Amino acid sequence: MKAQNAIDLTAVITTPENIQFEYRIAGPFRRLPALLLDFAIRLGCLVAVFFLLSVIGATAAMPGGVIFFLIVLSLFALEWFYGLFFETFWNGQTPGKWLTMIQVISIDGRPINAYQATVRNFLRLADFAPMVSLEMFVTDAPPVYVFPTFLVSLICMTLTSRFQRLGDLAAGTMVVVNERSWVPTNVKLEDSRVVSLSEHIPPSFRMSPTLAKAIALYAERRNRISIGRRMELAMHLAKPLLKLFNFRDDTSPDLLLCALYYREFVSKEAFSDAKRLAPPPSKDSASNVLVNSMPVSTESLPPILRSPQ
């Protein structure tokens, strides 16, 4: 076992298509920097709000009670909705998780949804317990329990095989290391239409970790698979994506998966020459990246586009 894997464990997930993938589970020491970074970001946002309201209050004669209410409201929103918002709309990552390369996913390998993000973030208070009173640090301070010890979270993570805290157990989620070391590096996509088709994929589309790995494995092994089997496997993954992207039904599934692989993993510089040769996207450019529905001899198509006989 490598030194970097001494704390982080590996979880094996089997998809509904009976494909197995391995995820490296992020242990407590891997998650702590993300927690501290997110806390620093929230604190910076709160300081900025306080400064802005102070300037507005001084110039517009805003009552002190209103300023105090807005500051408390900002603190509440940052504390309870910061993680919920980012994990829901940022593919299971907060800025801190993104910087430390970890990600929240469902235990079945799928991206988390809004419900799961809500459950795991609203149970953070239980994970912080027991709280420590301010009196331990300031003798004359009131008995206000505001400092978390994270004992519940640490005990729960120690007792679970996937380092899940209470929020993760309730939401059915886990935190994994978001690394791309499994991406094949010897894949060659020589068809210039791959670049052209990739430009038609909606920019807002984000792959789940499971889909990304499946496409990476497909791109690596496609040249060792017969044309018929290749099209069969590609269609299994591409069929729901064709509807999602509103592409024509006769789009080559093999070409679509290659375009997704290119957009997700391959640098644009590696395809700069092919991109210059590819026709510019236009309303009529579909014929350059789709298998045309007009009568065309199968033998006239490149092997990559031929349907299984």
VMD Tcl script that draws the C-alpha trace (Angstrom):
set ca {
  {0.00 0.00 0.00}
  {1.32 3.42 -0.91}
  {1.95 5.97 1.81}
  {-0.77 8.26 0.48}
  {-3.31 5.42 0.85}
  {-2.48 4.65 4.48}
  {-5.44 6.59 5.84}
  {-7.79 6.76 2.84}
  {-9.59 3.53 2.06}
  {-10.90 2.21 -1.23}
  {-14.57 1.60 -1.96}
  {-15.64 -0.66 -4.82}
  {-18.95 0.35 -6.44}
  {-20.87 -1.73 -8.95}
  {-23.07 0.27 -11.32}
  {-26.48 -0.95 -12.58}
  {-24.63 -1.97 -15.76}
  {-22.44 -4.37 -13.67}
  {-19.33 -2.24 -14.15}
  {-17.08 -1.95 -11.12}
  {-15.17 1.17 -10.19}
  {-12.90 1.97 -7.30}
  {-13.05 5.22 -5.34}
  {-10.51 6.29 -2.76}
  {-12.38 7.35 0.36}
  {-11.29 10.67 1.86}
  {-10.31 10.18 5.48}
  {-10.62 12.77 8.26}
  {-7.15 14.20 7.67}
  {-7.96 14.67 3.97}
  {-11.25 16.38 4.80}
  {-9.93 18.71 7.53}
  {-8.19 21.19 5.14}
  {-11.41 21.49 3.12}
  {-13.36 22.23 6.31}
  {-10.88 24.92 7.34}
  {-10.85 26.49 3.87}
  {-14.64 26.64 3.73}
  {-14.71 28.16 7.21}
  {-12.18 30.81 6.12}
  {-14.26 31.60 3.01}
  {-17.45 31.96 5.06}
  {-15.64 34.14 7.59}
  {-14.28 36.33 4.79}
  {-17.78 36.71 3.33}
  {-19.15 37.66 6.75}
  {-16.43 40.26 7.28}
  {-17.16 41.71 3.82}
  {-20.88 41.91 4.63}
  {-20.15 43.59 7.97}
  {-17.86 46.14 6.31}
  {-20.39 46.84 3.54}
  {-23.26 47.30 5.99}
  {-21.13 49.55 8.18}
  {-20.39 51.80 5.21}
  {-24.05 51.83 4.18}
  {-25.16 52.53 7.74}
  {-22.75 55.44 8.08}
  {-23.73 57.02 4.77}
  {-27.46 56.28 4.75}
  {-28.09 56.59 8.49}
  {-29.34 52.98 8.70}
  {-30.49 52.06 12.23}
  {-28.11 49.89 14.20}
  {-30.83 47.33 14.82}
  {-31.31 46.80 11.10}
  {-27.57 46.36 10.56}
  {-27.39 43.82 13.40}
  {-30.35 41.89 11.94}
  {-28.78 41.76 8.47}
  {-25.47 40.55 9.92}
  {-27.22 37.78 11.87}
  {-29.20 36.85 8.75}
  {-25.99 36.67 6.71}
  {-24.35 34.51 9.37}
  {-27.34 32.15 9.34}
  {-27.37 31.89 5.54}
  {-23.62 31.26 5.30}
  {-23.64 28.68 8.07}
  {-26.64 26.63 6.90}
  {-26.90 27.15 3.14}
  {-23.27 27.55 2.00}
  {-22.58 23.81 1.79}
  {-26.10 22.99 0.63}
  {-25.91 25.38 -2.32}
  {-22.45 24.43 -3.54}
  {-22.83 20.66 -3.12}
  {-26.14 20.75 -4.99}
  {-25.09 22.93 -7.92}
  {-21.32 22.35 -7.99}
  {-21.23 18.59 -8.45}
  {-20.83 17.67 -4.78}
  {-18.05 20.15 -4.07}
  {-17.69 23.31 -2.04}
  {-14.82 25.71 -2.83}
  {-12.82 24.06 -0.05}
  {-13.49 20.57 -1.38}
  {-12.62 21.70 -4.89}
  {-9.30 23.14 -3.76}
  {-8.40 19.97 -1.85}
  {-9.66 17.64 -4.62}
  {-12.36 15.81 -2.71}
  {-16.02 15.35 -3.65}
  {-19.30 14.18 -2.14}
  {-21.07 11.42 -4.09}
  {-23.86 8.96 -3.39}
  {-22.86 5.56 -2.08}
  {-23.84 4.10 -5.47}
  {-21.39 6.40 -7.27}
  {-23.99 8.84 -8.63}
  {-23.93 12.62 -8.09}
  {-25.75 13.79 -4.98}
  {-29.07 15.57 -5.30}
  {-30.56 18.53 -3.43}
  {-32.23 16.31 -0.83}
  {-28.98 14.54 0.04}
  {-27.10 17.84 0.23}
  {-29.78 19.24 2.55}
  {-29.72 16.25 4.90}
  {-25.94 16.03 5.24}
  {-25.53 19.79 5.78}
  {-28.39 20.20 8.24}
  {-26.99 17.38 10.37}
  {-23.61 19.06 10.68}
  {-24.63 20.49 14.06}
  {-24.97 16.95 15.44}
  {-21.56 16.07 14.02}
  {-20.03 19.08 15.80}
  {-21.16 17.84 19.23}
  {-20.34 18.02 22.02}
  {-19.92 21.78 22.07}
  {-17.51 23.51 24.43}
  {-18.50 26.57 26.45}
  {-16.84 29.93 25.95}
  {-16.07 29.89 29.70}
  {-13.21 27.47 29.06}
  {-11.32 30.23 27.23}
  {-12.60 33.38 28.92}
  {-13.28 33.21 32.66}
  {-15.87 35.97 32.80}
  {-17.66 34.89 29.62}
  {-21.27 33.67 29.72}
  {-21.90 29.91 29.47}
  {-22.38 29.91 25.71}
  {-21.55 26.60 24.01}
  {-20.18 27.67 20.65}
  {-16.95 25.73 20.06}
  {-17.34 22.32 18.35}
  {-15.22 19.32 19.32}
  {-16.26 17.07 16.38}
  {-16.13 14.03 18.68}
  {-19.41 12.61 17.39}
  {-18.22 13.02 13.82}
  {-14.81 11.44 14.49}
  {-16.30 8.49 16.37}
  {-18.86 7.90 13.64}
  {-16.24 8.09 10.90}
  {-13.99 5.68 12.79}
  {-16.77 3.11 13.14}
  {-17.84 3.16 9.48}
  {-15.95 1.53 6.62}
  {-16.36 4.57 4.35}
  {-15.53 7.29 6.92}
  {-19.13 8.50 6.93}
  {-20.28 11.02 9.52}
  {-23.89 11.14 10.73}
  {-24.93 13.40 7.86}
  {-23.41 11.03 5.32}
  {-25.15 8.00 6.84}
  {-28.52 9.74 6.83}
  {-28.11 11.07 3.28}
  {-26.52 7.96 1.77}
  {-23.37 9.81 0.73}
  {-19.61 9.52 1.09}
  {-16.62 11.74 0.43}
  {-14.08 10.52 -2.12}
  {-10.80 11.76 -3.50}
  {-11.49 13.39 -6.86}
  {-8.43 12.21 -8.74}
  {-8.03 11.38 -12.42}
  {-5.12 8.97 -12.07}
  {-7.29 6.25 -13.61}
  {-7.72 8.15 -16.89}
  {-5.88 6.36 -19.73}
  {-3.10 8.41 -21.28}
  {-2.53 6.43 -24.48}
  {-5.89 7.10 -26.15}
  {-5.65 8.48 -29.68}
  {-8.71 10.12 -31.22}
  {-7.74 10.83 -34.79}
  {-11.16 11.73 -36.20}
  {-11.38 15.54 -36.46}
  {-15.17 15.32 -36.11}
  {-14.66 14.44 -32.44}
  {-13.62 18.03 -31.79}
  {-16.50 19.42 -33.82}
  {-19.10 17.29 -32.04}
  {-17.66 18.15 -28.62}
  {-18.44 21.81 -29.29}
  {-22.15 20.95 -29.58}
  {-22.29 19.37 -26.12}
  {-24.00 21.81 -23.71}
  {-21.36 23.65 -21.63}
  {-23.45 23.15 -18.49}
  {-23.33 19.34 -18.76}
  {-21.26 17.66 -16.05}
  {-20.45 14.00 -15.90}
  {-20.92 11.92 -12.78}
  {-17.74 10.14 -11.61}
  {-19.23 6.82 -12.70}
  {-20.05 8.06 -16.21}
  {-16.66 9.70 -16.58}
  {-14.87 6.48 -15.67}
  {-17.07 4.42 -17.98}
  {-16.34 6.73 -20.91}
  {-12.61 6.75 -20.11}
  {-12.53 2.95 -20.06}
  {-14.51 2.81 -23.30}
  {-12.12 5.22 -25.04}
  {-9.14 3.16 -23.88}
  {-10.51 -0.18 -25.04}
  {-12.62 0.71 -28.08}
  {-9.88 -0.11 -30.61}
  {-9.62 -3.64 -29.18}
  {-13.38 -4.26 -29.57}
  {-15.11 -5.37 -32.74}
  {-17.19 -2.77 -34.59}
  {-20.49 -4.48 -33.77}
  {-19.72 -4.85 -30.07}
  {-18.33 -1.31 -29.95}
  {-21.55 0.16 -31.30}
  {-23.62 -1.96 -28.92}
  {-21.66 -0.80 -25.87}
  {-21.57 2.81 -27.04}
  {-25.31 2.93 -27.63}
  {-25.95 1.68 -24.10}
  {-24.24 4.80 -22.71}
  {-25.10 7.24 -25.49}
  {-28.85 6.63 -25.84}
  {-29.96 8.72 -22.81}
  {-27.36 11.38 -23.67}
  {-28.73 11.82 -27.20}
  {-32.09 12.80 -25.70}
  {-30.47 14.97 -23.06}
  {-28.44 16.90 -25.65}
  {-31.32 16.95 -28.16}
  {-29.08 15.36 -30.80}
  {-30.39 13.53 -33.84}
  {-31.17 9.84 -33.35}
  {-28.70 8.85 -36.07}
  {-25.76 10.43 -34.26}
  {-22.96 7.91 -34.01}
  {-22.87 6.69 -30.37}
  {-19.18 5.87 -30.72}
  {-18.40 9.37 -31.96}
  {-20.46 10.91 -29.14}
  {-18.55 9.01 -26.44}
  {-15.25 10.01 -28.04}
  {-16.41 13.64 -28.06}
  {-17.32 13.41 -24.37}
  {-13.94 11.87 -23.60}
  {-12.19 14.63 -25.53}
  {-14.08 17.40 -23.73}
  {-13.58 15.88 -20.29}
  {-9.98 14.64 -20.41}
  {-8.00 15.78 -23.45}
  {-6.34 19.19 -23.63}
  {-7.39 21.41 -26.50}
  {-3.76 21.89 -27.47}
  {-3.49 18.19 -28.32}
  {-6.20 18.64 -30.92}
  {-5.27 22.08 -32.21}
  {-4.41 20.81 -35.68}
  {-7.55 18.68 -35.95}
  {-9.67 21.56 -34.72}
  {-8.38 23.82 -37.48}
  {-9.36 21.18 -40.03}
  {-12.83 20.67 -38.54}
  {-15.62 22.74 -40.11}
  {-16.94 25.59 -37.92}
  {-20.17 24.86 -36.02}
  {-23.24 26.04 -37.88}
  {-26.83 25.13 -38.37}
  {-25.88 22.87 -41.24}
  {-22.82 21.37 -39.57}
  {-24.76 18.36 -38.31}
  {-23.81 16.46 -41.46}
  {-20.17 16.70 -40.39}
  {-20.68 15.04 -37.03}
  {-23.77 12.88 -37.50}
  {-24.48 9.73 -39.43}
  {-26.72 11.19 -42.12}
  {-30.17 9.67 -42.52}
  {-29.96 10.07 -46.30}
  {-29.42 6.86 -48.33}
  {-25.71 6.12 -47.97}
  {-23.92 2.88 -48.58}
  {-22.62 1.34 -45.36}
  {-19.33 0.59 -47.04}
  {-18.82 4.28 -47.77}
  {-18.82 5.13 -44.08}
  {-15.67 4.98 -41.98}
  {-15.54 1.83 -39.80}
  {-16.06 3.90 -36.66}
  {-19.52 4.89 -37.89}
  {-20.78 1.60 -39.28}
  {-23.70 0.08 -37.47}
  {-23.48 -3.59 -36.49}
  {-24.84 -5.92 -39.17}
}
mol new
graphics top color blue
foreach p $ca { graphics top sphere $p radius 0.5 }
foreach p [lrange $ca 0 end-1] q [lrange $ca 1 end] { graphics top cylinder $p $q radius 0.2 }
display resetview
